[in-house]
């Protein structure tokens, strides 16, 4: 799959499908409904478009996960993680703040900072310096 480069940011074209592992030495942006069946290692910020699927694990500096995304392996970020509405994840481990939006389903959530929960989420365990819940 051809990936476009703009400075240190790489952008996948619409309708992208990656059959193996993905390693990017910079930031990576995917459009809606991008499917990656392997593991991802991103040196910078990862922005996963809505409705995307990742079949393996993800390592990144920071991440924004779009709505209705499915990540089947563990997610590890060095800094912040924002998980949008109705995303389904295996687990999250972050060195910074984690934001969980309504409808998120996730296993264990571990953060060295604060976990912000907006609305109803489903999780096995939330473990952070602080957990703040807003709304129902």
Secondary structure, 3 states (H helix, E strand, C coil): CCEEEECCEEEECCCCEECCCEEECCEEECCCCCEECCCEEECCEEEECCCCEECCCEEECEEEECCCCEEEEEEEECCCEEECCCCEEEEEEECCCEEECCCCEEEEEEECCEEEEECCCEEEEEECCEEEEECC
